[in-house]
Structure formats: C-alpha cells, structure tokens
C-alpha cells in the first residue's frame, strides 16, 4: 500500500511548511496549495533540505473556486485536508478588514465545498486562540465561550469555525479544529522558520530582526496592562510542537479514534509569559542585549491568554516538547541562516 496523501493549503507558509516536514517524516505524501502571496520564499528548498523530498506546490489562490476545485479533483484520493491558507496579521486585519474577510472566509468556503464534493473524509482547520477574545478566567478551556473578537482576523476564525459546525450537521466529514496560541520558533535545522513580510508584527521574528540589525529597535506595545509587569501575557508554543499536533490529529481522525464529528483542541504550553519576559528569555538564551522600549497599546491586541492543553494531552497523546528557550534559540538560528542567504 502506498503513502497516504494529504492536501495542505498554505503549505509554503510558516506553520504549513513545518507541518509538511512533520507529515513527511511520519510517512505521508503531501500536496501543497499556496499562491505564495504570503509564503516564505525559502520553504520549498528548506523542506527538501530537511526531508529529501520535493513537495509539489500548486500556486493557486483558494478564493478562485474553479482553480481550487481542479486541484482537489486531481487529488481526490487524499485522506485529508489541512487548511492553513489564511492571512494572519492582527494589525493588518484592523487596517484592511475587507481584505481579511474576502481572503480568509472565501478560501475556507471553497476548500470546504471541495472536501464535500470529492468526499475527502478528514478536515483539519487552522484556528486560533483569538476566537476567545478578552476573557476573565484563565487558563482557557475548549468549552470557554467566545468573547467579542478583538480584530477582524479573529472574527474570520470565529466565522470559519461556525461554518464548519453548521456544515457538519449534514456532512460525513470528520472535522478537527486546532486553536493555536502563539506559535513561535523554527525548525532546529534552521532551514525553515517564520518569514516576516514588510507588515509583519509577530513578536519573536521582530525580536530576531532587531537582534540582527534589520530593525533599529523593538517597541513593546502596552506596558500598562493588568499583568505582573504591565505587558501582555501570552502562551508561546514551539512551531514544531504545533506541527506534531496536526499529524497526530490527522492520524487519529483517519483511524476513527474521535467520538464526535467535530473535535476541538487548544494547542499551547498551558503557561503564560509576558512580552517583557519573552524579550528577556531571548537575551538570556542567545547572550544578546536587545534595544527595546515600551510604547502605547496596539489596537487588536488582547490583555492576557494562555491555554489549558489537557484535552490535547489526553485525547491526542500530545505533549509540547520545547521550552521558551528552545523557541528563542531556534528562531535566532533561523534568522542568522536567512541573513546569510539574503544579501
């Protein structure tokens, strides 16, 4: 029997590329769909360097239904779809909400229609802890009700989950919704990592860009939050732990291990650290002093959030293996390797 085939949308992006590596190493054949508009330009070569496999990527916009359908029809023997394809920058979504509504919602509608039409039985949806909004009780459980979304990006993830819940009532597809907290870090090889476009504002790659001199300083947005040091509280989880959870979820779905048509899992460490603590962790892990200052709060940010990951541990058998120090070391390794490539 040949390899099981899985379709990965957004496969050349940050989490998608790391998950493809994990899937290949666990015996899957991977087909990627990514229009490369937000992709890491080094992903395809990095995946090959790590795994020895050249992954076929279809450069198609998922908002184009007919082109998306054509690719899915060619790969209708796939055992599952993992849907990462979405824009994800919080601040950009505040500035350009219609761009996010069009891209994130339309692409999800199209890929769900294709999964239904071609009877692809297992569907993993890339969701986010932002669906919870600002909440008073921590840690967050999967049963925690959604709060008001803090930004349009968060709203698109709430809508994506709602669409799947409504669709599942009359569908034979098994759905898994994975709510990531704050993915960070890079593959330990340094061949793939988080690539920031000009508008990128994710904390860890901004830290590494300051450390290497691409940016002059780091501005910590908000120092007056009701946290232990006044900066926002987050749950940073290593990207390879996130990747591992996708492979485990897909395998469990294929093997019929889930009791429900939809399973939802939080993916986080179960512990929160502040933004300032994350900055200091980078300095300690890499013996580098960062140039940073505090500034005003940023629209779209939440105060504090971290996960309960007991459900993922108990049902998926998933346990995060990487520390915050690992996140900071691998992110810095990736930044240095990328700088040696990009002159």
N, C-alpha and C positions, 0 to 999 in steps of 0.2 A: 504494500500500500504506500502511495506517495505521501509527500508532505501535505499537511493541512494548510489551505490557503486562507489568508486573512487580508481584507482590504483596510488600509489605514488612510483616512483623509487627513490632510495637513501633515503628512508623513515627513516632510522636509523641515518642519518647524522644530521648536525646542523640545517639547515633551514628545512629540511624534517621532523624532529621529532617535531619541533614547529608547523609546518603547520598541521601535523597529529592531534595534540592536538586541534587546532582551527577547523579543519574539523569535528572531533568527537563532539566537543561542539556545532557545528552547524548542527548536525543531520546526518552526512554521516557515512557510513560503509567504512572502509579503509583497503585496501590490500597493503602491503609494499613489494617491491622487493629491496633487498640490500645485496650485497655479504659480507658486514661487513668489507671490507678491509680498509675503512676509517671511519667506523662508530663510534659513541660514544657508548662505551660498556654499558653505563647506560641508553640508550634511551628507550629500551623496558620497563624496570621496571619504569622509570620515567614517561612515557606516562600512564602506568597503575595507578601509584600513583596519577596522576593529574586527570585522566578521569574515572578511574574504569574499563577501557576497556583493554583487552589483544588483541593487534593488531597482526595479523598473518603476519610474515615476511618470505619471500622466499629468502633463501641465495643463490642467483644465480647471476653470472656475466652476465651483459647485453650484453657483447661482444660475448657471446655464443648464437647465434640466435635460435638454436633449443630448448634450455632450456628456453629461454625467451618466445618463441612462445608457449611452453607448458603451462606456467603460464597464459599468456594472454588468451589463448583459454579456460582455466578453469574459467576465469573471464570476458568472452566476454559480459556479461550483464552490465559491468561498464558503467557509464555515461560519464566518462572522465579519462584521464591520466594526472598526473602532473609529469613532468620529471626533477628531480633534479640530477639523477645519473651522477656524473662527478667528476674528480679531479679538485681542485680549487686553489692550492698554486702557486702564481705567481713565486716566486723564484725557486721552484722545477721545474716548467714548463720550465724555462730558462735553467736549468741544464739537464733536461731529456725531451726534446721536443717530441721525438718519443713515449714515454710513454703516453704523453698527447694526441697526435694526435690519437693514437690507441684507447685509452680508451674513450675519450670524443666524438670522431666522430663516431667510430664503434657502440658504445652503442646507440647513437642518431639515426643512420641509422636503427638499429634493432628495436628499440621501435616504430619508425615511420612506418616501414613495418608492424609491428603487428597491430598498430592502424588502418592502412588502410585495412589490410586483414580481421580484425574482426569488422570493421565498428564501431569503438568507436569514437563518433562524436565530442568530445571536448578534445583539447590537449593544456595544459599549459606548456610552455617551460621556464625553468630557464635560463635566460640570465644574462647579466652583463653590468655595465657601462663601463667596459673596452673595449667594442666594439667601443666606440667613439675615443679611443686613446687620444693623447695630442691635445687639442683644444684651440683656442684662445678666443672664445666667450662663456661666462657663464651668466646665467645657461644653462645647456644642455636641448635642446628640443628633442622630439622623432624624429623630422624631421632633426636633425643635422646629416650631412653626416658622415659616418665612416672615421676615420683617420687611419694612419698606426698603426697596433696593437703593443703595447709595449712589448708583451711577447707571447709565444706560447699559453698559456691559453686563452688570449684574442682572438687570431686567431681562436681557436676552437669554441668560442662562435659566432664569425662572421660567420664561416662556418655553424654552426648549424642553425643560422637564415636564411642564404642563402638557405640551403637545404629546410627548411620549406617554404620559399617564392616560390621556384621553384615547390615544391610538391603541393602547394595549388592551382595551376592553373588547376590541373586535379583531385582534391580531394573534397569530400563532408565534410571533417573535418573542424571544426571551430578552428582556432589557436589563442592563446594569447601568446605574447612574453613579459615577465616581466623582465625589466632591473634593477637589484638591484644596489644600490650604495654601501654603506659599512655597511652590516648587522652586528649588534653587540648586546651585552647584552644577557639576559637569561630569561627564564620563571620566573615570580615573586616567584613561589614556591621554586625555587632552585633545583627542581628535574631533569631538563634538562638544558643544556647550551652548549657552544662551547667547544669541546674537542680537544685539540691540540695533533697531533701526533709529533714524535720527530722532524720532519722537519717543523712544523707549524711556521708561522711568522706573523699571523694576530695581529694587534696592541693591541686590547683590551684584549684578553686572554694572550698575552705576558705581558701586564701591570699587570694583576692579578697574574701571575706566579712569577713576580718579587716581588710583594707585599707580597706574602705568603712564599717566600724564595726558590721556585723551581729553579729560575734563579737568578744569582747574581746581574744583572743589566739590564737595558733597554738601547739599543742603538737606538737613533733616526737617521734613515738613511737619511742624507741630511739636512744641515742647511743653504744652500746657494741657495735655490730656490727663484724665484721672487715672494714671498708671503709676508704677513705683518710681519712675524717673521722668514722667511727663511726656515721653514719646510713645507712639503707638505700639501696641502689643500684637505680635504675630506668631504663627506656628510655621517655622521654616522646615520643609521636608525635602530631603535629597531627591533629585530628579530620577535617579536610578531606583530608588525605593518606589516612586510613583510608577515607573515603567514595570517593575516587578508585579505591582498590584494589577496592572492591566492584563498581563499574561495569566496571572492566577485567576482573575475574574473571567477571562475568556475560556480558559480550560474548565473551570467549574460550571460555566453555562453550557458548554458543549457536552459535558458529561452528565448534565441533568441533576446537578447537586443542589440547586436552589429550589426552595419550596414555593416561591412566589413568581408571578410573571414579571414583576419589577423588583429588583434588589437595589438598595441604595447604601453606599458606603462612604464614610468620611475617610480621607487619606491625610493624616497629619501625625505628628510625633506624640500628641497628647500633652505637650507642654508649650507654654508661650514664653517668648523672649521679646524684649523691647527692641526698637530700632537702634537705640544707642548701644544696647548690649550686643546686637549683631555687629555693629561697627567695631566695637572693641574686640569681639571674637575674631574678626578678620585681622585686626592688628596683631593680636597675640598668636594666631595660627601661622601667620606669614612673616612675623617680625618686621612689620611695616607701619609707619606712622602716617595716618591719613589726614588730609586737610579737610576739615568739615566744620560746619556751623549750623545753628538752628535757624529756622525760618517760620513763617506762618503756616497754618494748616492748609492742606491741599483739598480742593473740592473733590468729592467722590470717595475719600478715604474713610474707613471706619475706625473706631477707637481701639477696640481690642477683640481678638478672636483666637481661639485655639480649640483643637478637636478632642473629642473622645473617639479613640480608634478601636475600642473593644470589639465592636461588631466585625470589623475587618479582620482582626486577630482571630476571633472565634470561628467565623464562617469561611473566610478565605485562607486562613492559616498564614496571614501576612503580618510581618513584623518589620518595622523600619530598622535598617542595619547601620545607617550612617548618622554621625553626630553633626552638630553645627560646625565644629572644627573641620570635619571632612568636607562639608559644603564649601567653606571658605578656602580650603586648600585646593580643592579640585577646580573651583571657579577661577582662582588665581592662576593655576596651571594652564587652564584653557585660554585665559586672556593673554598670557605670555606666548603660548604657542600660536595663537591667532595673530598677534602682533608681528611675529617672525615671518608669517606668511604674507600679511598685508603690509606692503611698504608704502 
